[in-house]
Amino acid sequence: MCHRTVVHVQRAIEAIGIPTILITVEPTQTVQARAPRAVHPTFNAIGTPVGKAGDVAGQRVLLERTFAALYDPIEPGSIREFA
């Protein structure tokens, strides 16, 4: 699914009052698509946005940090980087 399609879905969900957040490994495309909010795990690559297969502990940490970003507001249209 392309970035623009994902962002359209994200905006529709946001429009009914449910906050969303995108995990991206291509922040340039995410900025161009104008996602409502996103995080960029700088340590992950294309094909592994939430981490390597089988790394349950690392994936859990990333998801916990991502969900926490929903409660620690990200300015609309910005991308928070995780190192």
C-alpha positions as CSV (number, residue, x, y, z in Angstrom):
1,M,0.0,0.0,0.0
2,C,1.4,3.4,-0.9
3,H,2.0,6.2,1.6
4,R,-0.8,8.3,0.2
5,T,-3.4,5.6,0.6
6,V,-2.3,4.9,4.1
7,V,-2.4,8.6,4.9
8,H,-5.9,8.9,3.4
9,V,-7.1,6.1,5.7
10,Q,-5.3,7.7,8.6
11,R,-7.0,11.0,8.0
12,A,-10.4,9.3,7.8
13,I,-9.9,7.6,11.1
14,E,-8.7,10.9,12.7
15,A,-11.8,12.7,11.3
16,I,-14.1,10.5,13.5
17,G,-12.0,11.3,16.6
18,I,-9.7,8.4,16.8
19,P,-6.0,9.3,17.0
20,T,-3.6,7.5,14.7
21,I,0.1,7.2,14.3
22,L,2.2,6.0,11.4
23,I,5.4,4.1,11.8
24,T,7.6,5.0,8.8
25,V,11.0,4.1,7.5
26,E,10.7,6.7,4.7
27,P,10.2,10.0,6.4
28,T,10.6,12.0,3.2
29,Q,7.6,10.3,1.7
30,T,5.7,10.6,4.9
31,V,6.2,14.4,5.0
32,Q,5.2,14.7,1.3
33,A,2.0,12.7,2.0
34,R,1.3,14.9,5.0
35,A,0.5,12.2,7.6
36,P,-1.3,13.5,10.7
37,R,1.4,12.2,12.9
38,A,4.2,9.7,12.6
39,V,7.3,8.1,14.2
40,H,10.5,7.1,12.5
41,P,12.6,4.4,14.1
42,T,16.0,5.4,12.7
43,F,17.4,1.9,13.6
44,N,15.0,0.0,11.3
45,A,15.2,-0.3,7.5
46,I,12.7,-0.7,4.6
47,G,11.0,-4.0,5.0
48,T,11.4,-4.1,8.8
49,P,9.5,-1.0,10.1
50,V,8.9,-2.5,13.5
51,G,12.1,-4.5,13.7
52,K,13.7,-7.8,12.8
53,A,11.6,-10.9,12.6
54,G,11.6,-12.8,15.9
55,D,12.8,-9.7,17.9
56,V,9.7,-9.7,20.1
57,A,11.3,-7.6,22.9
58,G,12.6,-5.0,20.5
59,Q,9.2,-4.8,18.7
60,R,7.4,-4.5,22.0
61,V,9.6,-1.5,23.0
62,L,9.1,0.2,19.6
63,L,5.3,-0.3,19.9
64,E,5.2,0.9,23.5
65,R,7.2,4.1,22.5
66,T,4.9,4.6,19.5
67,F,1.7,4.3,21.5
68,A,3.2,6.6,24.2
69,A,3.7,9.2,21.5
70,L,-0.1,9.4,21.1
71,Y,-0.3,10.6,24.7
72,D,2.8,12.9,24.5
73,P,1.4,15.0,21.7
74,I,3.2,15.2,18.4
75,E,2.6,18.4,16.4
76,P,0.3,17.5,13.5
77,G,2.3,16.8,10.4
78,S,5.5,16.2,12.3
79,I,7.6,13.0,12.6
80,R,9.2,12.0,15.9
81,E,12.4,10.1,15.5
82,F,13.4,7.2,17.7
83,A,17.1,6.4,17.9
